[in-house]
Amino acid sequence: MYTHYKDKGSWYMNIHAINSWIRHLAHNYFLIVIAAVVFFLCKAVIGYFTYRHYNKKLEALNHKLDRLSDEMGKIKRE
């Protein structure tokens, strides 16, 4: 069956074993569901921390704009 790959060495057998293992796991739907839940939980946590990071930057920018607006108002009044 794999006679034409004999010259490639033992790495092919390792890849074949990995493919066989992955093919076996692909039929275990419980593991697929668990992996999907873990993936989306990690994605949600990363998204939350990203939101907090950029929200802080936006608040700082908003504060600077308010301060600049106040200074411009003082200049116009003078």
Contacts in CASP RR format, 6 or more apart in sequence:
PFRMAT RR
TARGET T0000
AUTHOR 0000-0000-0000
METHOD contacts of the structure
MODEL  1
MYTHYKDKGSWYMNIHAINSWIRHLAHNYFLIVIAAVVFFLCKAVIGYFT
YRHYNKKLEALNHKLDRLSDEMGKIKRE
2 12 0 8 1.000
2 16 0 8 1.000
5 12 0 8 1.000
25 31 0 8 1.000
26 32 0 8 1.000
END
